[in-house]
Amino acid sequence: MENKTAIIAGASGLIGRSLTQQLLNSNQYSNVIALVRKPLGINHPKFSEVTVDFDGISDFVDFPQGEDIFCCLGTTMKNAGSKEAFFKVDYTYCYDLAKRGLQAGADRFFLVSAMGANPKTSNFYSRVKGELEDQLSFLGYRTIYVFKPSLLRGDRKVFRFGEKLALIITRIIPFIGPWKKYRPIHVDKVADAMVKVAKQDDKGFYYYQSDIMQKM
């Protein structure tokens, strides 16, 4: 087992839950630290939690030290309630986490973004995601990996009618040719791709689209 530490934010979310378990099962890390608002109830010898207020993470004195930071933070417009609240979670929290982690000595940042993220699009959701990706590229990380899944499959705690309907429709659509990248992807597959990429020794900024993650 490598003597490395992984720090994960958003461990209670759909991808975050899967990723946390895969990090704990991986021999790449001797420690997995989750930044949480409340305890997750995970009992594992490699696992620990640090309670944080993401509104003040830029000034968080006790930020843990670790080589790799995995950011799975995110919400929806419906849950956020406003554009301002959505921007705070999906941009400000993520960007401030990246800055503070870099100050604490991390050298790799793993971000869960979204397919279609583009800082120049008129779609607010996709523009916020794209702006975050763009601004992260100016930070001094040795390596940044951005994972851009399509529609997610998995066991959500909250029922979302729109997503359920979309998944039903996608079962009758042949995702071939240029449409492959739109095929729904299971959260476990995204988490698996992130852990596999973590084995690489890259320098720079890298994107992983859904169709690539499906093959990994």
C-alpha positions as CSV (number, residue, x, y, z in Angstrom):
1,M,0.0,0.0,0.0
2,E,1.3,3.4,-0.9
3,N,1.6,5.9,1.9
4,K,-0.6,8.5,0.4
5,T,-3.7,10.4,1.6
6,A,-6.8,11.1,-0.3
7,I,-9.1,14.0,0.7
8,I,-12.7,13.9,-0.5
9,A,-15.4,16.5,-0.4
10,G,-18.9,15.6,-1.3
11,A,-18.6,12.1,0.1
12,S,-22.3,11.9,0.9
13,G,-23.4,12.5,-2.7
14,L,-24.2,9.9,-5.4
15,I,-20.7,9.8,-6.8
16,G,-19.0,10.6,-3.6
17,R,-20.4,7.6,-1.7
18,S,-19.2,5.2,-4.4
19,L,-15.8,7.0,-4.7
20,T,-15.3,6.9,-0.9
21,Q,-15.7,3.1,-0.8
22,Q,-13.5,2.6,-3.8
23,L,-10.8,4.8,-2.3
24,L,-11.0,2.7,0.9
25,N,-10.7,-0.5,-1.1
26,S,-7.8,0.8,-3.1
27,N,-4.2,0.0,-2.2
28,Q,-3.1,3.4,-3.5
29,Y,-4.0,5.2,-0.2
30,S,-3.3,4.5,3.4
31,N,-5.6,7.3,4.5
32,V,-8.9,8.6,3.2
33,I,-10.2,11.8,4.8
34,A,-13.7,13.1,4.2
35,L,-14.5,16.8,4.6
36,V,-18.1,16.7,6.0
37,R,-20.8,18.8,7.5
38,K,-22.1,15.8,9.6
39,P,-20.8,12.3,10.3
40,L,-21.2,9.7,7.5
41,G,-21.3,6.7,9.8
42,I,-18.4,4.9,8.0
43,N,-16.2,2.6,10.1
44,H,-13.0,1.7,8.4
45,P,-9.4,1.7,9.7
46,K,-8.2,4.0,6.8
47,F,-11.1,6.4,7.1
48,S,-11.4,9.6,9.1
49,E,-13.6,12.8,9.0
50,V,-13.0,16.5,9.4
51,T,-16.0,18.6,10.0
52,V,-15.9,21.8,7.9
53,D,-18.1,24.8,7.1
54,F,-17.6,25.2,3.3
55,D,-18.6,28.8,3.6
56,G,-15.4,29.4,5.4
57,I,-13.1,26.8,3.9
58,S,-10.7,29.4,2.6
59,D,-9.7,30.3,6.1
60,F,-10.0,26.8,7.6
61,V,-6.9,26.5,9.7
62,D,-7.1,22.7,10.3
63,F,-7.3,21.7,6.7
64,P,-5.8,18.2,6.4
65,Q,-2.7,17.4,4.5
66,G,-3.0,15.0,1.6
67,E,-1.5,14.6,-1.9
68,D,-4.8,14.1,-3.8
69,I,-8.1,16.0,-3.4
70,F,-11.3,14.6,-4.9
71,C,-14.1,17.1,-5.3
72,C,-17.6,15.6,-5.7
73,L,-19.5,18.7,-4.5
74,G,-22.5,19.8,-6.3
75,T,-26.3,20.5,-6.1
76,T,-29.2,21.1,-8.5
77,M,-31.1,24.3,-9.3
78,K,-34.1,22.8,-7.6
79,N,-32.3,22.0,-4.4
80,A,-30.3,25.2,-4.3
81,G,-33.4,27.3,-4.8
82,S,-31.7,30.1,-6.7
83,K,-28.9,30.8,-9.1
84,E,-26.9,32.5,-6.4
85,A,-27.2,29.5,-4.1
86,F,-26.3,27.1,-6.9
87,F,-23.2,29.2,-7.9
88,K,-22.1,29.1,-4.3
89,V,-22.0,25.3,-4.1
90,D,-21.0,24.4,-7.6
91,Y,-18.4,27.1,-8.1
92,T,-17.4,28.9,-4.9
93,Y,-17.1,25.9,-2.7
94,C,-15.2,23.9,-5.3
95,Y,-12.8,26.7,-6.2
96,D,-12.2,27.6,-2.5
97,L,-11.6,23.9,-1.8
98,A,-9.0,23.8,-4.5
99,K,-7.2,26.9,-3.4
100,R,-7.1,25.8,0.3
101,G,-6.0,22.3,-0.6
102,L,-3.2,23.7,-2.7
103,Q,-2.1,25.9,0.2
104,A,-2.1,22.8,2.5
105,G,0.3,20.9,0.1
106,A,-1.9,18.9,-2.3
107,D,-0.6,18.6,-5.8
108,R,-3.4,16.8,-7.6
109,F,-7.1,17.8,-7.9
110,F,-9.8,15.5,-9.2
111,L,-13.1,17.3,-10.1
112,V,-16.5,15.9,-11.0
113,S,-17.9,18.3,-13.5
114,A,-20.6,17.6,-16.2
115,M,-20.9,16.9,-19.8
116,G,-21.5,20.1,-21.8
117,A,-19.7,22.3,-19.3
118,N,-18.7,25.5,-21.2
119,P,-17.9,29.0,-19.8
120,K,-19.4,30.6,-22.9
121,T,-22.7,28.8,-23.1
122,S,-26.0,30.5,-22.3
123,N,-27.1,27.6,-20.2
124,F,-26.5,28.7,-16.6
125,Y,-25.8,25.2,-15.2
126,S,-23.3,24.4,-17.9
127,R,-21.7,27.8,-17.8
128,V,-21.0,27.6,-14.1
129,K,-19.4,24.2,-14.5
130,G,-17.3,25.5,-17.4
131,E,-16.2,28.6,-15.5
132,L,-15.0,26.5,-12.7
133,E,-13.0,24.2,-15.0
134,D,-11.5,27.3,-16.6
135,Q,-10.5,29.0,-13.4
136,L,-9.0,25.8,-11.9
137,S,-6.6,25.7,-14.8
138,F,-4.9,28.8,-13.4
139,L,-4.1,27.3,-10.0
140,G,-0.7,25.8,-9.4
141,Y,-1.6,22.2,-9.2
142,R,0.8,19.7,-10.8
143,T,-2.2,17.8,-12.2
144,I,-5.9,18.5,-12.5
145,Y,-8.3,15.8,-13.7
146,V,-11.8,16.7,-14.8
147,F,-14.5,14.0,-15.1
148,K,-17.5,15.0,-17.2
149,P,-20.2,12.4,-16.9
150,S,-23.5,12.3,-18.8
151,L,-26.8,11.4,-17.2
152,L,-26.0,9.5,-14.0
153,R,-27.4,6.1,-13.0
154,G,-27.4,5.0,-9.4
155,D,-29.3,4.7,-6.2
156,R,-30.3,8.2,-5.3
157,K,-31.7,9.0,-1.9
158,V,-34.1,11.5,-3.5
159,F,-36.4,10.6,-6.3
160,R,-36.1,12.8,-9.4
161,F,-39.0,12.3,-11.8
162,G,-37.2,14.1,-14.7
163,E,-34.1,11.9,-14.4
164,K,-36.1,8.7,-14.1
165,L,-38.1,9.6,-17.2
166,A,-34.9,10.4,-19.1
167,L,-33.3,7.1,-18.1
168,I,-36.4,5.2,-19.4
169,I,-36.3,7.0,-22.7
170,T,-32.6,6.3,-23.1
171,R,-33.2,2.6,-22.9
172,I,-34.9,2.6,-26.3
173,I,-32.4,5.0,-28.0
174,P,-29.4,3.3,-29.7
175,F,-26.3,5.2,-28.5
176,I,-24.0,4.7,-31.4
177,G,-21.5,6.8,-33.3
178,P,-21.4,10.4,-32.1
179,W,-24.2,9.7,-29.7
180,K,-22.1,7.4,-27.5
181,K,-21.0,10.1,-25.2
182,Y,-24.6,10.7,-24.2
183,R,-25.2,7.2,-23.0
184,P,-26.1,7.2,-19.2
185,I,-23.2,6.2,-17.0
186,H,-23.4,4.5,-13.6
187,V,-21.9,6.4,-10.7
188,D,-19.8,3.3,-9.8
189,K,-18.2,3.6,-13.3
190,V,-17.3,7.3,-12.7
191,A,-15.8,6.5,-9.3
192,D,-13.9,3.5,-10.8
193,A,-12.5,5.8,-13.5
194,M,-11.3,8.3,-11.0
195,V,-9.5,5.7,-8.9
196,K,-7.9,4.2,-12.0
197,V,-6.7,7.6,-13.3
198,A,-5.2,8.3,-9.8
199,K,-2.7,5.5,-10.6
200,Q,-1.3,7.6,-13.4
201,D,1.7,10.0,-13.0
202,D,0.6,12.9,-15.2
203,K,1.4,16.6,-15.3
204,G,-1.1,19.0,-16.7
205,F,-4.9,19.3,-17.2
206,Y,-6.9,16.4,-18.4
207,Y,-10.6,15.8,-19.3
208,Y,-12.4,12.5,-19.2
209,Q,-15.8,12.3,-21.0
210,S,-18.5,9.7,-20.3
211,D,-17.6,7.6,-23.4
212,I,-14.0,7.4,-22.2
213,M,-15.0,6.5,-18.7
214,Q,-17.3,3.8,-19.9
215,K,-14.3,2.0,-21.5
216,M,-12.0,2.2,-18.5
